[in-house]
Amino acid sequence: MLFMITHACKDPNAARERWTNTEEKWDGLELVARYHAIGNTGVVIVRADDVRAISKWSMQWDDLFDLDVCPVMEDEEASEVVAYFQ
């Protein structure tokens, strides 16, 4: 299942320090994409079979970022949902 994690940085200096000097743990997650926007915000798309993997990943960053997690679908999956109602 795909999840979209949006983030807003609370402490950019500390976040830069951790990101460049600590190995990020992805246990149980597949990184699909990560995008950084101007203004210390961004989005991460991950694939996971277990929401606990997302929780473990987020604990690495939740002191420095406000994180929002939302399940998402690709076009093919969304088309199946729409077709259900036709």
C-alpha positions in Angstrom: 0.0 0.0 0.0 1.2 3.5 -0.8 1.3 6.3 1.8 2.0 10.0 1.3 3.8 11.7 4.2 3.8 15.5 4.1 6.2 17.3 6.4 6.9 20.8 7.7 10.2 21.4 9.4 10.2 22.9 12.9 14.0 23.2 13.2 15.8 23.3 9.9 19.3 23.5 11.3 18.8 20.4 13.5 17.1 18.6 10.6 20.0 19.3 8.3 22.5 18.0 10.9 20.6 14.8 11.5 19.9 14.2 7.8 23.6 14.5 6.9 25.1 12.7 9.8 22.7 9.9 10.7 21.7 6.9 8.7 17.9 7.0 8.0 16.2 3.7 8.9 13.7 2.4 6.3 12.9 -1.0 7.9 9.7 -2.4 6.3 9.4 0.6 3.9 10.2 1.2 0.3 11.0 4.7 -0.6 9.1 5.6 -3.8 9.8 9.3 -4.0 10.8 12.2 -1.8 10.4 15.9 -2.8 11.6 19.0 -1.0 9.9 22.3 -1.5 11.2 25.8 -0.8 10.2 26.8 2.7 11.2 23.6 4.6 8.2 21.5 3.5 7.9 18.4 1.4 6.4 15.1 0.7 7.6 11.5 0.9 5.9 8.6 -0.9 6.5 5.2 0.6 5.2 1.6 0.1 4.4 -0.4 3.2 2.5 -3.5 4.1 2.4 -2.6 7.8 1.6 0.8 9.3 3.9 0.1 12.1 6.8 0.5 9.7 5.7 4.0 9.0 5.3 4.7 12.7 8.9 3.5 13.3 10.2 5.6 10.5 8.3 8.7 11.6 9.8 8.4 15.2 13.2 9.3 13.6 11.8 12.7 12.6 8.7 13.7 14.6 10.7 15.8 17.0 11.9 18.0 14.1 9.0 17.8 11.6 5.2 18.0 11.7 4.3 14.8 9.8 0.9 13.9 8.2 0.4 10.4 6.8 -2.3 9.5 4.3 -2.9 6.3 2.3 -2.9 7.1 -1.4 -3.8 5.2 -4.7 -2.3 5.2 -8.1 -4.5 6.0 -11.2 -5.3 2.3 -11.9 -6.6 1.8 -8.3 -8.6 5.0 -8.4 -10.1 3.9 -11.7 -11.3 0.7 -10.1 -13.0 2.6 -7.4 -14.7 4.9 -9.9 -15.8 2.0 -12.0 -17.5 0.4 -9.0 -20.0 3.2 -9.0 -20.8 3.1 -12.8 
